[in-house]
Amino acid sequence: MSVWHGAQARRRTAVALAAVSLAVSLTACGGTDDDGKSGADSSSSAPAADKSKAEDQGKDDGPTVPDTSKTLATINGSDGIQVLIHTAERDSGGFLTITGTVKNTSGGNKQLPLQWNGLESQIKSKGRSFAGMTLVDKAEKKRYYVLRDTDANPLTTTGITRLDGGTSVAFFAQFPAPPSSTTQVDLQLPVMPTATIEIS
């Protein structure tokens, strides 16, 4: 649980103006299927995640333990990588936390996509992360990005580079919370299909 508590501490120290400016793009968002690959699909149910095992995990973060009792979406990649989204919850501080599990459903070792780090050079220099994940609120025409702390570290699980065949690892990512009127967002992770999830 140290990742979760560490993220909360870093979140409280983040400069609000910087977080908002980095997190929200007010440009209209068009189609959402350009992040997907042909032959991959997204669905709304899946079995509970297996016991986590990953190589090259970040030494400073420790394990993330999501609530796997429910699954909001299952995102299947074309190379055996599967992403399960378990929760998407707002908190009283105006933040939205996504938790999930990444699985390697193939029989061999798989490198996680570099594109998941995002495109910003400052973020890429921090190492492997889920900073490339975004949320799209179609109703409000806004795109939300993973938050950063004052040192530009993304508020997400870091340090995961690859998974052995048949193993999985938990992750989290924190965003600014959409308005209370928004109950659904499209979750986009580079090179994976888009998934629509309910937020609470």
N, C-alpha and C positions, 0 to 999 in steps of 0.2 A: 504493500500500500504506500511505500515511500514516494513513488512517482506522483501519486495523487496529492499527498500532503505538500510535497515540494512544489508542485504546480500551483497550489493554492497560495503558498507563500510568495512565489514569484509574481503571481497574478496581482496580489495586493500592492506590490511595489511598482507595478507597471505605470508609466505615465499615461493618463487617460487620453490626452489628446493624441499622443503617438499611436496608441492602440487603435483608436477609432480611425485615424487616417490610414493606417495600414490595413485595417480589417474590412472596411466597407467600400465597395465601389458602387457608385450611384448610376453607372451606365446600365442601360437596358440589356437584359440577357435573352438571347434568342434561343435556338434549338439547343437541346442538352445532350444529344446523342453523339456529338463529335468526339467525346472523350472515350467512347467505347470502341471495341474491336468486334469485327464480324465473327459470328460463331459463338459469342459469349452472351449470357443472358442474366437477368436479375429477377429474383422472386422474393416473396414476403415471408417465407418460413424456412427453418432449417433446424437440425438437431443441435443439442448443446455442444459447446466447443470441447475438444479433447484437452487433456492435460498439456499445458504449454511447455515447449522446448524449442529454444532458438540458439543459434550460434552468434557470437560477436555481439551480445547485448551490451548496452551502455553500462559502464561500471558505476556511474554516479546516480543512476535513476532507480535501479531496483525493479521489482516486478510490479506490473499493473494487474489488478484483479477486478475485472468487470462483472456485473451481474449477468450471468449467462442463462438465467431462467426464462428469458424471452429473447426473440430475435425479430428485429424490425425489418431487416432486409438481408438477403444473401446475394453477393455479387461474385459471379464466376468469371474468372479470366480465362484466356484461351490456352494458357500454359500450365494449368493445374493449380494456380494460386486462387484461393477463395477468400473473400472478405465477408465476415458476418458483422452486422451492426446490431448491437444489443440494446443500447439505451441512447436517448437524445433528450437530455433534461436541462431545463432552465434552473437558475438559482436566483436568490434574492439580490445578488450583486450585479445582475444584468448580463450574466454569461450563460452560454450553452455548452454543455460537455457531451461529447460523443464518446461512447466506449464500444469496443468491438474486439474481434479476434481475426487474425490472419492465419489461414491454413495452407499447407502444402499438401494437396490431395494426390500428388504424383508419387512415384516410387523413387525419384532421385532428388538430389539437392537442387534448390532453386535460389537464385539471387533475387532479392526483392527489387522492383524497378527503381532505377535512379530517379526517374521522373517524379516519384512520390515525394522527393525532397522539395519540389517546387523549382521555380526558375530564377528567383532572386539570388544574386551572387552572395549577398551577405548571409542569407540563410543556408545556401549550399555549403558555405565554408564551415558551418557548424557540424557537418557530418550528416549521417543518415537520419531521416525523420519522416513524419507524415505531414510536413508543412505544405505540401502541394494539394492537400485536400481542400475543397471549397464547398460551400453551401449556397444554393441559389433559391431565393424567394421570388418566385415568378409573379406573385400578386403585387409585391412592392417593387419589383424590378431592381432587386439588389443582389449582389454577390458578397458573401462573407468569407474572410480568410482566417486561417489559424492565427491566434493572438501571439504576440511576442512580448518578452519582458524587456526591461530597460537595457539589457545587454544584447538584445536582438536574438535571444534564444527562443525558438518556437515552443509554445506551451502544448507540447505533444510528446508522445513516446519517442525516444531517440535511440540510436545505436544498433538497430536491427539491420543486418546486411543480408542474411540468408536463412533459409529454413531447410532442415533435413526432410527427406521424404516422409510423409505421414505425420508430421509434427505441426504444432500451432503455437502462436504467441499472442498475448493480449496487448491492446493499445488503447490510448485515449487521445483526444484532441479537443482543445477549448476554443470557442468562438464567441464573438459578441452575440447576445441573444436577439433574434428577430422580435418584432412587436408581438404582444400577446394575441393579437388577432390572427397571426400566422400559425397554422397548425401542421403544415407540411412544408418540407423543403426538398430540393433535389440535391443529393450528395454526389459530388464528383471527385473521383480519384484518377489521376492520369493513367492512361492505357487500360482503364477498366470501364465497364458500362456504367451509366448513370442509374442511381437508385433513388426512388422517392420514399422518404421516411416520415413518420409521424413524430412530432416533437411535443414534449409535455413541460 
